[in-house]
Amino acid sequence: MSAMPAVRSPLVRALAAAALLASASLVAPAAAAKGTLVYCSEGSPEGFQPQFFSTGTTFDAVSVPMFNRLVEFKKGTTDIVPALAESWTISPDGKVFTFKLRRGVKFHSNAQFTPTRDFNADDVLFSWARMADANNPWHKLTAGQTFAYYDDMGMQNIVEKVEKVDPYTVRFTLKRAEAPFLADLAMDFASILSAEYFETMMKKGTPNAADAYPIGTGPFTFVSYQKDATIRYKAFDAYWGGRPKIDNLVYSITRDATTRYAKLKAGECQVMAFPKPADLPAMKADPALAVQQKEGLNVGYIAFNTEKKPFDNKLVRQALNLAVNKEAILAAVYQGQGQTAKNPIPPILWGYNNAIKDYPYDPEKAKQLLAQAGYPNGFETELWYLPVTRPYNPDGKRMAELVQADWAKVGVKAKLLTYEWAEYRKRSKTGEHQIVMFGWSGDNGDPDNFFVPLLGCEAVKGGGNAARWCNKDFEALVVKAAQTPNQAERAKLYEQAQVIVHDEAPWIPVAHSVRFDPLRKEVKGYVMDATAHHYFDKVELVP
Amino acid sequence: MLRFLLRRAALIVPTFIGVTLVAFALIHFIPGDPVENISGERGMDAARRARLLHEFGLDRPLPVQYLNYVGQVLHGDLGTSLTTHEPVLREFATLFPATVELAFFALLFALAVGLPAGALAAVKRNTAADYVVMGAALTGYSMPIFWWALLLILFFSVQLGWTPVSGRIAVQYDVAATTGFMLVDTLKAGDWAAFRSALSHLVLPALVLGTIPLAVIARITRSAMLEVLREDYIRAARSRGLGTVRVVVVHALRNALIPIVTVIGLQVGLLLSGAILTETIFSWPGIGNWLIHGVQARDYPVVQGGVLLIATIVITVNLIVDVLYGVINPRIRHG
């Protein structure tokens, strides 16, 4: 507590003296052990198994510190780099991915298990078969658990089989050419488990323990978890990527953002997750803190239900695009932190078509288009706004009010309404809305991961395509892009797809937000991740 | 006494039915469902949605689900959490000691301050002291817990650095949870520094959680004392020349305690519900924090089981208080 500010006011001193009697003698110095980094995380992990869950909170606590994937994202980017696979080849037809595995990779050990061998192809096969094969004995090991993210990414429709070529070579054969598959393998659900660990625990008669007490190859090993309170890790000395610079990593689970901020200020943690936007100016002004920021891999948008009148008419959709002043929204809703969107994907993603010219704010032109479409006096409609703060949209209600006012100027009277968040999603996914506000945070930095789940024809059925827009030309382009192994060629196809989206205007792409990670000044070497995870293996504490 | 107990116990059955029904109905009335909660912004095809609903047992009609649930509960099975897949009872048992510890100290604080303050206000009736105590009690009672907690954190923890911001113990102490009561566990481990740390973490949350009960206790003590102070035996005691302190503490307060005990019993419900907010803001790993998250995640078994267990505890405590009351005052049990 050396950074305690000087107390000046006499009233403060008097109160302080009174409280001192009550509490001061009780307080132990809160200085953390040397080399211990405390991260104020936003919630408890659902479990300690990387394949079962699909929330960022769980990834941050499980797959990020303790596991590796065959390929991973280069820190701070969505570039795919070697990890447990040292190299790979993709067959010319784009269907066969062959990975050469890294040698000498050690698994963690714990009280119940000491590995007798290094990582090899058996671990890859085990990890994959467990998710893919419903008849695999490990598939149903933990009752009620499903492989949610594997299912979400539609892997059962993509992967035909996984084979071991030799102990250090594995081959994935796909049902169809699928270029984004490599990026899929860098995702958390594709973390590699130890086959030997599960077999050992099975022999000991406690197979479920293997899902509860994680053994991975990652930079940190699991120490303990106190539910809803703390998760402890220590540096893994034999980590193939180099031992972390800190000795201990502690996640202090703090659900309330204001409390996290108070802890950061008091030095009870050195890094905090998800600051409240309203706290950012004060954080930036605090000399003890550093606020890192990064362009988000996201988009906030407003989707027209193209199955309903009048939004089945392209002119109406274009008119409503023209009628919205995005710059004003960026200033009022995003506090200037971010940028206006003209495409469904953010500019940090490859394949972004910067040649597209956004619809300018032009109410006169909008009126003309509406008249042309047969609505010279406008019409009445409903706009659903987000009931919660999301990374891609800090204030849905405010955004809706601005849009409502803009549209009123061209004669379109939008009634604003919303539902409780889960209900909101449920109703919009069944297409109940006329116009709905939504957004998306990318999973893996592949443009396919925006176009297909949000605008693809299949996604109309699942409800992820809130515009319920199915365009044959667009669909053909994104399908072709997915089947093209060469990234430069894929980028061209996506650029064309964006031209169609722009012209057809199923959405108003509103903005791409910026994310913030506040940390204390003594934290060095922290790099913000592109997919919103929190990595601490390269971090140092320099007091 | 036995008849009294039986009569009280018989009331538990309808209460139990009521509680399960309310808990079940409330959480199902909240829009959204656990499956929707899994998918987020992503779409989910109808087949997968149906499969998940089936796996969670949510594809049956509500009355059937309710009866199944009650059947399960009667067999002592509260189900498993839909998020963690841990048994609800085990999660509750892990977290409950933290809430008990917090509630205990909150009540201790409320009593230690509320009883003397209330007695003082009664004795000094209609003086400045009375107005100050009752004014403070009213303020405390009306204080929004969230705001009060933040105020204390910002002042004592952030500004002055005297108390920790949140949690149960500083992160450098990794004390194995044997009893789940942090103070007991640290003592058992013989780690004084850890014990002190745990104690310091209790100060602010106990103060916040104890504020409303304190106000209630102070007010009840005052009115109970006022009644007793009017009794003939107090006048008799005074007339015998006994000192004020002796009259107030021995003769008056002791007799005033009967209604106070009842009120303390009722505070248990208040403490457990207040714990929900207090625990959230102080990241106190107890059942309040857990229930809030359960509601957000639409984790039906957690919310139903948690509410049922809390209700059971409140009912039990009230039963104990009733019995104690009967012990203290024989007129009740024969009445």
Contacts between the chains, C-beta under 8 A, distances in Angstrom:
chain1	res1	chain2	res2	distance
A	1	B	161	4.1
A	3	B	161	7.9
A	4	B	160	6.9
A	4	B	161	4.5
A	5	B	159	6.7
A	7	B	159	7.8
A	7	B	160	7.0
A	12	B	159	7.9
A	15	B	155	7.8
A	16	B	160	5.8
A	16	B	162	8.0
A	19	B	156	6.2
A	19	B	160	7.5
A	19	B	162	6.5
A	20	B	162	7.0
A	22	B	203	7.3
A	23	B	156	7.4
A	23	B	162	5.5
A	23	B	163	5.7
A	23	B	200	6.8
A	23	B	203	5.0
A	24	B	162	5.6
A	26	B	196	5.8
A	26	B	199	5.0
A	26	B	200	4.3
A	26	B	203	6.6
A	27	B	162	5.7
A	27	B	163	6.3
A	27	B	164	7.4
A	27	B	196	7.5
A	27	B	200	4.4
A	28	B	170	6.4
A	28	B	193	5.4
A	28	B	196	4.9
A	28	B	197	4.5
A	28	B	200	6.5
A	30	B	164	6.2
A	30	B	170	5.6
A	32	B	170	7.9
A	32	B	171	6.4
A	32	B	172	6.0
A	33	B	172	5.0
A	36	B	171	7.1
A	36	B	172	7.0
A	38	B	171	5.4
A	43	B	293	7.3
A	44	B	293	7.4
A	46	B	83	4.9
A	46	B	84	5.4
A	47	B	84	5.7
A	47	B	85	6.9
A	54	B	38	7.0
A	54	B	40	7.8
A	142	B	85	6.4
A	143	B	80	7.8
A	143	B	85	7.1
A	144	B	55	6.5
A	144	B	80	6.4
A	144	B	82	7.9
A	144	B	85	5.0
A	145	B	85	5.8
A	146	B	52	7.0
A	146	B	55	7.1
A	148	B	38	5.9
A	151	B	48	6.2
A	152	B	39	7.5
A	152	B	42	5.8
A	152	B	44	8.0
A	223	B	174	7.3
A	224	B	174	6.1
A	226	B	177	6.6
A	226	B	285	6.5
A	227	B	91	7.1
A	227	B	94	5.4
A	227	B	95	6.3
A	227	B	285	6.1
A	228	B	95	6.7
A	228	B	283	7.7
A	228	B	285	3.8
A	228	B	286	7.9
A	228	B	289	5.5
A	228	B	290	6.3
A	228	B	293	8.0
A	229	B	167	6.4
A	229	B	168	6.2
A	229	B	283	7.4
A	229	B	285	3.9
A	230	B	167	7.5
A	230	B	171	6.2
A	230	B	174	8.0
A	232	B	174	6.1
A	250	B	171	4.6
A	252	B	166	8.0
A	252	B	167	6.2
A	252	B	171	6.0
A	252	B	283	7.4
A	253	B	283	6.3
A	253	B	285	7.6
A	254	B	166	5.9
A	254	B	167	7.7
A	254	B	283	4.4
A	255	B	280	6.1
A	255	B	283	6.3
A	255	B	289	6.9
A	255	B	292	7.8
A	255	B	293	7.3
A	256	B	280	5.9
A	256	B	281	5.3
A	256	B	283	7.0
A	258	B	150	6.2
A	258	B	281	7.7
A	259	B	153	7.0
A	259	B	165	6.3
A	259	B	166	5.1
A	259	B	281	5.8
A	259	B	282	7.1
A	259	B	283	6.0
A	262	B	150	8.0
A	262	B	153	5.1
A	262	B	154	6.6
A	262	B	157	6.2
A	262	B	158	5.2
A	262	B	165	4.6
A	262	B	166	7.4
A	263	B	165	4.5
A	263	B	166	6.1
A	265	B	158	5.0
A	266	B	157	5.4
A	266	B	158	5.3
A	266	B	161	6.3
A	266	B	164	7.5
A	266	B	165	5.1
A	268	B	164	6.3
A	268	B	165	5.4
A	268	B	166	7.5
A	268	B	167	7.6
A	268	B	170	7.9
A	268	B	171	7.7
A	419	B	31	6.4
A	420	B	30	7.2
A	420	B	31	4.5
A	420	B	32	6.1
A	421	B	32	7.0
A	422	B	31	6.3
A	422	B	32	2.3
A	422	B	33	6.9
A	422	B	36	4.7
A	422	B	37	5.7
A	422	B	298	6.4
A	423	B	31	3.3
A	423	B	32	4.9
A	423	B	36	7.9
A	425	B	32	7.8
A	425	B	36	5.7
A	425	B	39	7.3
A	425	B	40	7.3
A	425	B	41	7.1
A	426	B	31	7.6
A	426	B	32	6.4
A	426	B	33	7.4
A	426	B	36	4.8
A	429	B	43	5.9
A	429	B	44	7.4
A	438	B	41	6.3
A	439	B	41	6.8
A	440	B	41	5.6
A	441	B	41	7.8
A	453	B	42	6.1
A	453	B	43	6.7
A	459	B	43	5.2
A	461	B	43	7.4
A	461	B	45	5.6
A	461	B	46	7.1
A	462	B	42	7.6
A	462	B	43	2.8
A	462	B	44	5.3
A	462	B	45	4.6
A	463	B	43	4.1
A	463	B	44	6.9
A	464	B	41	7.2
A	464	B	42	5.3
A	464	B	43	2.8
A	464	B	44	8.0
A	465	B	43	6.8
